[in-house]
């Protein structure tokens, strides 16, 4: 699952929180939306770090190939 998918889940939960008339479900869906957003932030950070690591690996490989 990607950060974007988690954001989409958060948006859907927010929509459900707005549409429901039940205070109990309003609170539940609002809480779920916040949880999805926290997960999206964590995933975005992991995706960023993975991209940086891949770039460094490619740079090291290119340097090794250039030296050979």
C-alpha positions as CSV (number, residue, x, y, z in Angstrom):
1,X,0.0,0.0,0.0
2,X,1.3,3.5,-0.9
3,X,1.0,6.7,0.9
4,X,-1.5,7.9,-1.7
5,X,-3.7,4.9,-1.1
6,X,-3.7,5.6,2.6
7,X,-4.7,9.2,1.9
8,X,-7.6,8.0,-0.2
9,X,-8.8,5.8,2.6
10,X,-8.5,8.8,5.0
11,X,-10.6,10.9,2.6
12,X,-13.2,8.2,2.4
13,X,-13.4,7.9,6.2
14,X,-13.8,11.7,6.4
15,X,-16.6,11.6,3.9
16,X,-18.4,8.9,5.9
17,X,-17.9,10.9,9.1
18,X,-19.5,13.9,7.5
19,X,-22.4,11.9,6.1
20,X,-23.4,9.7,9.0
21,X,-25.9,11.0,11.5
22,X,-24.8,8.8,14.3
23,X,-22.4,10.6,16.7
24,X,-20.8,7.2,17.5
25,X,-20.0,6.5,13.8
26,X,-19.0,10.1,13.3
27,X,-16.4,9.8,16.0
28,X,-15.3,6.4,14.7
29,X,-14.8,7.5,11.1
30,X,-13.1,10.7,12.1
31,X,-10.7,8.6,14.3
32,X,-10.1,6.2,11.4
33,X,-9.4,9.1,9.0
34,X,-6.7,10.4,11.4
35,X,-5.2,6.9,11.7
36,X,-5.0,6.6,7.9
37,X,-3.4,10.0,7.7
38,X,-0.7,9.0,10.2
39,X,0.0,5.9,8.3
40,X,0.2,7.9,5.0
41,X,2.8,10.2,6.6
42,X,4.9,7.2,7.7
43,X,4.6,5.6,4.3
44,X,5.6,8.8,2.6
45,X,8.7,9.0,4.7
46,X,9.5,5.4,4.0
47,X,9.0,5.9,0.3
48,X,11.3,9.0,0.4
49,X,14.0,7.1,2.2
50,X,13.7,4.2,-0.2
51,X,14.1,6.5,-3.1
52,X,17.2,8.1,-1.5
53,X,18.7,4.7,-0.8
54,X,18.1,3.6,-4.4
55,X,19.7,6.8,-5.8
56,X,22.8,6.3,-3.6
57,X,23.1,2.7,-4.7
58,X,22.9,3.7,-8.3
59,X,25.5,6.4,-7.8
60,X,27.8,3.9,-6.1
61,X,27.3,1.4,-9.0
62,X,27.9,4.1,-11.6
63,X,31.1,5.1,-9.8
64,X,32.3,1.5,-9.6
65,X,31.5,1.0,-13.3
66,X,33.4,4.2,-14.2
67,X,36.4,3.1,-12.2
68,X,36.5,-0.3,-13.9
